[in-house]
């Protein structure tokens, strides 16, 4: 399906190509990788070789992704980077030189 945005509705059970389009227009390869990594929902075999993704499971996956993105929003307190953490552990403050001796 080349232009899934023109569908009047999204079916409850979707083919691999349609599921990838529903999930933000990702490629089928990306959908397969996400499934293999355990991030995306696994497909269901409904008859013979027919494999489908259910819209509810795709929605839950997108909600999880949205929740992860919301927790990493700008404006929230960010954790210190490794250099800052190492300097703090060594008792150094920002801008402080290592040694006064050269």
C-alpha positions in Angstrom: 0.0 0.0 0.0 1.6 3.2 -1.2 -0.5 5.8 0.6 -2.1 4.5 3.7 -3.1 8.0 4.8 -6.0 7.9 2.3 -7.7 5.0 4.0 -11.2 5.9 5.4 -10.4 3.9 8.5 -7.7 1.6 9.9 -8.7 -2.1 10.0 -8.5 -4.0 13.3 -6.1 -6.6 11.9 -3.3 -5.2 9.6 -0.8 -6.7 7.2 2.8 -6.1 7.8 3.0 -3.3 5.3 -0.1 -1.6 6.7 1.1 -2.0 10.3 4.4 -0.3 9.4 2.4 2.5 7.8 0.1 2.8 10.8 3.2 3.0 13.1 4.2 6.4 11.8 5.1 5.3 8.3 8.2 3.3 9.3 9.6 0.8 6.8 8.7 -2.9 7.0 12.4 -3.6 7.7 12.2 -1.3 10.8 9.0 -3.0 12.0 10.7 -6.4 11.7 13.7 -5.2 13.6 11.6 -3.7 16.4 9.7 -7.0 16.6 12.9 -9.0 16.7 14.3 -6.7 19.5 11.1 -7.1 21.5 10.0 -3.5 21.2 7.1 -3.9 18.9 4.2 -6.3 19.3 4.6 -9.7 17.6 2.4 -10.6 14.7 -0.4 -13.2 14.9 -0.9 -16.0 12.5 -4.6 -16.1 11.8 -4.7 -18.7 9.0 -2.1 -20.5 7.0 0.6 -18.0 6.1 -1.6 -15.0 6.9 0.1 -12.8 9.5 -1.5 -9.7 11.1 -0.9 -7.1 13.7 -3.9 -5.9 15.8 -4.5 -2.2 16.0 -4.8 -2.3 19.8 -1.4 -3.8 20.2 0.1 -1.2 17.8 -1.6 1.6 19.7 -0.2 0.3 23.0 3.3 0.2 21.5 2.9 3.8 20.2 1.7 4.9 23.7 4.8 3.3 25.3 7.0 5.2 22.8 5.1 8.4 23.5 5.6 7.9 27.3 9.3 7.4 26.9 9.6 10.6 24.8 7.5 12.5 27.3 9.9 11.5 30.1 12.9 12.9 28.1 11.3 16.3 27.4 13.5 19.4 27.4 13.0 21.5 30.5 13.1 18.6 32.9 16.1 18.3 35.1 18.8 16.4 33.2 21.2 14.0 34.7 24.8 15.1 34.8 27.1 13.8 32.1 30.0 11.5 32.9 32.6 14.3 32.9 30.6 16.3 35.4 30.0 13.2 37.5 33.7 12.3 37.5 34.7 15.9 38.5 32.1 15.9 41.3 33.5 12.5 42.6 37.0 14.0 42.6 35.8 17.0 44.5 36.3 19.4 41.7 33.9 22.2 40.9 33.2 23.5 37.4 36.1 25.6 36.0 38.5 24.5 38.7 42.0 23.6 37.4 43.6 20.3 38.2 46.6 21.7 39.8 48.1 25.1 40.5 51.5 23.8 39.6 52.6 23.7 36.0 
